[in-house]
Amino acid sequence: MTYVVTEQCIKCKYTDCVEVCPVDCFYEGETMLVINPDECIDCGVCEPECPAEAIVPDTEPGVERWLELNREYGEQWPNIAAKLEPPADADSHKGEEGKFDKYFSTNPGGG
């Protein structure tokens, strides 16, 4: 098992999860974070820290797509190991539906 970041992170990109991760397995894209599943030690400390409730175990139904996305971009985007300020409009996107189609970007983040 591993944990994955889902659509709820898009445009919110809170980094509370990054701060508590003992193995620095988070990677930053322009509009979201991902977890490299090959580096995640399944400790679960990140899940309750996410204000957007975007982190779930890969055993949840329907997360296969997100597991693959986390794997792909966890190998391409830069590692992030310190908490950053969230985007100014993060709270306005919390809980929004359809964020992947509207806002997902393959561009790396720049923290």
N, C-alpha and C positions, 0 to 999 in steps of 0.2 A: 504494500500500500504506500501511497504518497499523497501529498496534498496538492491541489491545483487552484489556480486563480481563474475565476470565471468572469463572465460579462459584467457583473456588477462593479468590477474595478475600473472599467473603462470610464474615463473622464473624471473619476474620483481620485484614483491614484494616491490614496492615503498610504503612508509608509510606516505606520505603527507596527506592522508585521515584520518589516525589515529589522527594526530595532531589537526585536526579541529572538530572531533566528540565530541559533547557536552555530550554524554551519554556513551562513551567508549564501544561501541558494536562490536568492531573489535576483531577478534581472529586470532592467528598466527599459520599457518602450516609451514612445512619445505619449501614448494615451493610457497605458496600463502597465502593471507589473506582471511578471510570470515567475513560476517556481521551476527550476530545472529538476525534473523528477529523478534524475540519476544522482543528484546531490542531496536531495531531501532525505532526512533520516527518520521521517514519520513521527516526529516528537509531538506535533500538534499544537505547539505553543503559539503559532501564528494565527490559527483559526479564530480564537475568541478575541484577538486584538484588532481584527478588521472591522472598522466602523460601518463599512458597506456590506458586510457579510458576504464577501466575494470569494472567500477561501473555503473549500470543501474537500473531504477525502475523495480519492479517486474511486471509491466504492459506491458513491452516490449514483443513482440512476441518471443516465443522460449526460455524463461528463466526459465521455470518450473524446468528443470533439475538442474539449478544453484541455484534456491531457495531451493530445497531439500538438495543440497550439503552444502549450507551455513547454513541451519538449523542443519543438522547432525554434522558438524564439529564446528559450533558455540557453541555446547554443550560439545565438547570433547577437543578442543585445548585451550591453555592458552590465557587469555585476553592480549591484547596489547594496551597501552594507551599513548605511547610516540613514537615520530618519531625515526626511526633507519636509518642507512646508508643502501641504497639498495645493493643488491649483485653486485659485481664488474662487472659482465657480463650482468647486467639488460638491458642496452640499446641495446645490441645485440639481445635480445629476444623480444623486443618491436615490436608488430605487426606480430610476427611469427604465422603461422597457425599450427593446430594440437598439440598444447602444452599439452593438457590434456593427450592424449595417450602417449606422449613422456616423460613427466616430473612430472605429478601429483603424490604427495605422501600423504599418510594418516598420516604420522608421524607429531607430533606436532612440532612447531617451538620453538626456544630457545632464540630469541631476543638477 
